[in-house]
Amino acid sequence: RISSIDEGIGPNKELFLAGFFFAAGFVTTNFCFNASSASFVETVKASEPITSALVAVTGGIETLSSGECLSLGGIVVGVLISTIGSSSSNAGSSDERGMSSTATIISVGAMVMLANFCFSFRGLQQKLFRSTPQGNSTVFDDLNLQYRMQYIGQLLH
């Protein structure tokens, strides 16, 4: 029997953390879009597979093949080239707060990476939740999981 949205599943640390990181990722991303151009934020966000792989390997839920490592290397090179191009085209300028372009790029880049890590930790916690009896997909479907994560995020807001 699949759990309905209205049924309680009881306290679950993994589900709570998945909701927390889900919400934190969106809040951080919104701050980034406010602080910099969408093209720059989206370029750095494209490196999210790297943070996801790092979290999954560190969390012990996955191992990477040499092909996967090579693909991640290509993502790193692409993001670096795009970011360097963005920073060199804005060299010497400053934003409305008086920050230099380089300082803005570094601070926003770090915030985007934080958002990436939040979404990666959400993925880790979601997989851990799915491995529990409460989170089994035959008991708790994807719609309920998405609803609960967003509900938890709203409660934390």
N, C-alpha and C positions, 0 to 999 in steps of 0.2 A: 504494500500500500504506500503510495506516495504522499508525503506530508503536505498538507495545505498551508497556505500562507498564514492563516490564522492560528494554526497550532503552534504551541511553544515547544522548543526542543530542549529547553533547559539551558543553563549556563554552559558555554563552550568557549574555551580560551582561543582556539584557532579561528573560530568564526568571528569572535570579537576583534581579534587582531587583523583578520582579513578586512573587516569593515573599517577599522581604524586606518590602516594603511591605504585603503581604497580612497577614503575621504581626504587623508593627508596628501595623497598624490595629486588629486584634483585641486585642492587649495593651493598647493605649492606651484602647480602648473599655471593657475590663474594669476598668481603673483608674478610669475615669469613673463606671461603675456603682457601684463601691465608695465613691466620694467624694460621690455625690449621688443624688437620687431618679431612678428609671428614667424617669419622665415628663419630667423636665427634660432628661436626656441624650438621650432619643429626640426631643424637640422640637428640640434643637439639631442632632442628627444629620439631621433632615429637611432641613437646608440643604446636604446633600451634593451635590445637583445644581449648586449654585453653585460649589463647589470643583472639581467635575469639569469644568464649563464653563471655568473659569479656567485649569485645568491643560491642557485640550485646546487652547484658543485660544493660550495661551502656548507650548505645545509644538509649535504649528503643524500639528496634525492635523485641526483643525476651525475653521470660522467660524460665527458665530451670526447668525441672521436677526433681524429686529426683533421678530417674534413670540416667538422663544425668549428674547430679552432681556426682553420684557414679562413672560413667564411666570416668569423668574428673579426679576424685581422683586417679583412677587406672593409668591414663596416668602420673600424677604427680609422683606417687610412682615409676613407671617404669623408667622415665627420671632421677629421683634422684638416683636410684640404679645404673643405667648405668653410670651416671656422676661421682658418688663417686668411682665406680670401675675404671674408667678411670683416675681419679686424684690420687688414691692410687697406681696405677701401675706406675705412673710417679713421685712419691714423691721424692723430693730432687734433681731432675734434672732441667736443665735450657735449654732454647731454644737458637737459634743462636744470639738473641739480648740480651742475659743475663737475660731474665725474668725467674723467677721461674715458674715451671709448674703450681702451684696453681694460681699465678697471671695471667698467660696466660689463664688458664681455666676460671677464673672469668671474665676477660675482653672479651674473645671470647664468653663466654656464654651470657654476657650482650649484645654484638653486635648481636648475633643470636636472642635473645629475641626482640631486636629492629626490626630486619628484620621480625620476626613473627608479631609484632604489625603493621608494615607497611602493610603486606599482610592482616591482619585483618581489618585495616582501609580501605584498598582498597575494601574489601568485603562489609563493611558498606556503603561506598560511592556508590558502584555499586548498592546496594539494594535501596538506596535513589534515585539514578538516575532512576532506573527502576520504581519507584513510581511516576515519573513526566510524564506529557503528552508526552514529547519528548522522554523519555526513555522506554515507553511502548513497550513490546516485539512484539506487532502487528505492530508497527511503526519502531522499531529499533532492528534488529535481533542481535543474539550473535556474529556473525562474525564481524559485524560493531562495536559492543562494544569492542571486543578484538582488532580490528584494531585501533580504536580511542585511547584506553588506551596505546597501544604501540607507536602510533604516538606522543601522548602527551609526553610520556617518552623520545622519541628520540629528540623532540624539546627541552626538558629540559636538555638533555645531553650536 
